[in-house]
Amino acid sequence: MLGLNVGARVPARAPAESGCRNITPARTRTQNSVALPHARGRARLHLPRLFLIPLVLAFGAAFCGQAAAQTPNQAKKPARAARPDFQISGITVNALTGEPVPHAEISLGFSEKPAVLHSTFSEAGGHFSFHGLSSAKYWLSARGRGFTAQGLDEHEGFFTGIAVGPGKDSQNIIFRLRPDSSIIGMISDNENEPVAGAQVMLFHGGVEGGRSNTYLLQQTASDDQGHYRFPHLPSGTYFIAVSARPWYAQTPEQGMSAYVKGGIGAPAEDPSTTPPAAVSTLDVAYPLTFYPGVTDAAGASAIDLQPGDQTSADVSLTAVPAVHLRISGASHEGQLNGVSLMQTFGSAVLPVAAQTGQAPDGEFELSGMPPGEYVLTMNSGGKAGTWARTVDVAGDTELDASESPVATRVTGTVRLNGHPAGDANVRLRNHASGRTLDERTSEKGDFDFDQSGLGPGLYEVSVFNVADAALSGIAATGAAVQGHSVQISGPGAVHLNLTMSQNLARIEGVALRDGKPAAGMMVVLVPQKLEDNVPLVRRDQSDSDGTFALVSVLPGKYTVVAIANGWSLQWMNPAVLQPYLKAGTPVEVGSGRKYAVNVKVQ
């Protein structure tokens, strides 16, 4: 079943009711059992309780009495069938120890709809139940002390839904709650003194969405004692990086024109003219430092968290002489629109703190950063435009912007049914680096990646935040279109016309293992030429009765595969996925249609 943050599947409708039902007192909520109103609902008359009880009894006796009370001439009315009264029940247990988890809050809602129908709490023995349910599919989530909110058998935001109805087993659920993990630590300097206000970044690594990736998950700041904490983490692989500035650091106020001429690391033309502040021992910086205290990203140590782990990760920072970067040929009449200095780790792009200013001769200057390899982008109002390059700043350095490659400016429009799609999110993902860039469209559906410093490469194109629609067409000027990707060959201008479609199909089916429905299986809809059409991929997790649904599917030829324990598999690699495709179920999808397929679990 799709997680609530993934998509909007429509649950199976409850069977229509006819006739009247017996009038019974409403169930009351207990600690571990809750009765829900019928999903379809009825108008209710709110009356004082003392008046309502005799009225209900009188009305029930008069209206639902025996047939003997009717006259012979009265037409006999058919007996009204009792309303279905299904339930979901089970037990919450610690996934690590198997012990019951009492007082966990359990929430329930219709599959593919985010609204919570009702919540209850597990009792002392971990048991919980919901009564008065109609025939449908439901999601369950739970949270408790030491347990972050999580769906039933959750993987990457996908849950196992509970199918409720005749012949469905929905009363023996074991909800295995994974206990939170955490990372704590202290940031100190080489004198073992605490570093306050350091920016501590937490990266998540490993396989997600079929790809091996490392991305920035969250960040915090160290307190006045140098301590930091990342609580409520799921199990997984993590990295820690720290960025800070020595409290005593002082950057020269004068420019570098006297001591950077001659190129990277060259000595000043006349040492006697070197500004005294340039050689100050206080002109220092902390390099970006990774746990356990290395400045080379390749040496960063992974922190493998298991459920319930409490791990300590201290990082020591060592100040080094700061470097200075002078940029000429980039300004236009003294005006500079934007400059950024960044470092990369995995697919994450991290801004680097640096002081900016004008040198005495009017050129632009960056100072106060440690030596390192950086991605430098700058936007100027002059002919230089936006340019980007990788620079290895080992010492004081001078760059000529006019000799740097101009970055590609990507603009475009997003349209739905011929009208602008405002407030849509357009994403470009570089196939090689995994770096993603996002821009919002204006009310007119326009977007502009002017400041992003895009270089040559193959980029996936995706559009989000357009209700009930998917990207169906890409037309490009200045770039070659390859399925749902565009190939940017060099500097210049690229314009994309992106068309959204609402004529989408839906694929439903059953994941079968040894001929029987299997719950919790990863089901993937794979398009032809996966490498160029990743945005067409759809996924789901099979529900308690083995059923699944793949939604918002564009027309085309696909293969449906079901994989047991596939969440850690790099299935986005065509070579890895190919053996599974051979045993998958092919389906050719038309516009706006609904399909039923069964697929064998591999």
C-alpha positions, 0 to 999 in steps of 0.5 A: 500500500502506498504511504500517505506521503507518496500518492493517492490510491482510491480504496475499494468502495464499501458495499451499498446498503439498503433498507433500515438497520436495527437501532442499537446504542452507540459503542463507546471508546475504551483504552484499547477498542474504538467503534467508528461511525459508518464510512458513508455517514447519516444525518443526525439529530442532536437531542439531550441524552435524557430525552434521546433514550426514551425516544430511541426506545419508542421509535425502535419499538414502533418502527422495527416491531413485529409484523403482527402490529401491521394491518392486513392491507399494509404492504410488508416491507423487506427486512433490513440487513444488518450493517457489516461490523468488521474489525481490525485488531492485533498487538503492538510489539517491540521489533527488537525484543518482541515484548508488547508495547503498551500505551502506543497510539494507533491511528487508522484511515482509509487506504490512499487517503491521509485523513485519520478516521480514529485513534486508540491506544494499546492496552497493557499487554499491547493489544488494540482493536477497532470495531464497526468497520465497513468492507474496505482497505485501511492503513495503520500507523503507530507511535509511542514513547521511544517509537517514532510514528511509523506505518505497518511494515513500513519501507520508504514511506510504503505501508502494508494495508489491511484488507477488511471484509468477508473472508479477510483476516484482519484480527491477528495483526502483529505491529512490530514497532522499530525503536528509535535510534540516536546519535550524540556527540561533542564538537571540540577543537585541537585544544580539546575546548568545546566549539559552540555554534558549529553546524553539524550535518547528518547524512543518510547513506545506502540504497533508497528508491533503487539507487545507492545514494548519500544525501543530507537528512537534517542538521543542528548546531552544537550548544555552548558546551559543544554538544549535539544530538540527533534523536528519533532516527530510524535504523540505517547508515549515517555520516556526520560532517561539521562546519564551523569558524574559529571564534578568534579568526580574523580576516584581513580587511585589505584586498589581495591585489598585492599578494595573489598576482601570479596565480595559484599559490604564487608568492607576492611580487614584492613581499614588503608590500604584503599586508600585515594582516595577510600573514596573521596567525589569526587568519584561519579557518576550520575545514569541513570535517567528517566523523571521526575527524578527517577532512577528506570525504573519502575517509568519512566513517559510516555509522551503522545504526540498528533499532534502539542504538544510542551511538556517540560520535565526537568530532575534533576540528583543527584550524588551518591557514585560510585562503583567499580567492580573487575573481576578476572579469566577472562584475558589470559596472561594479554590480554582482548579482550572486556568488556561491561557493559549495562543496559536495558530499554524495549527491548533497551540495553544501554551501561554504561559509566565506566572507565576501567583499571588494578588493582595492582595485574593484575586483571581487574577493572571497576570504576566510575559507579553508583550502579545498576543492569547491564548486564556484558559481557566479551570476553577473549582469555583464556578458559573463552571465552565469558561469560555474567551474570546479576550483582547487584552492590550495592557496591564495588564488586569482581567477579570471571569470572571462576564461571560465565556461558559461553555465547553461541557463535552463528555462521553461513552462509547465502546462496542464490542459493548455493552461499554465500550471502555477506553483508546480515543482520542476526537478532536474537530476544529474544522472552522473552525480545524482545532484538534484535542482528544484525550481517552482513555477510562477503563476504563468507556469514559468521556471528559470534555473538561471542561478544553478550553474548547470553544466553539461550532462544528462538530466532527468526531468520530473514535475511535482505538485500538480494534482492528479497529473503526470509529466507526459511530454517534453519539448526542448530547444537547445537540448536533446530529449531522451525519453523523460531526460534531456541531454545538455551538451554545453553552455548556452540557453535551454528552453523546456516545454513540459506538458502534464496529462490527467489521462492516467491509467491504474493497474491493480493486481495480486502478488503471488508467492507459491501461488498464494497472496503475499503481503509486504512485497515490493511491486515495481512498474518498470517502463521500457528503457528504464535509464531514460524514463525513471520518472515513469516508474511506479511502486507499491507494497502489497497489502494484507491480502496480497493486492497492490495498486499502481496509480497515475500511470502514463500510456506505454509498455511496462513490466510489473515485477514483485520482489521479496526483500527488494527494498535494499536492492539497487533495482534502478540499475538495469543490469541488476533489474534484468533477471527480474524483468524476465519473470515479470508480467508485461502490460501495455497501458492505454490512456485513462484505463484500468488494468488487472494483473497478477505477478509472481513474487521473486 
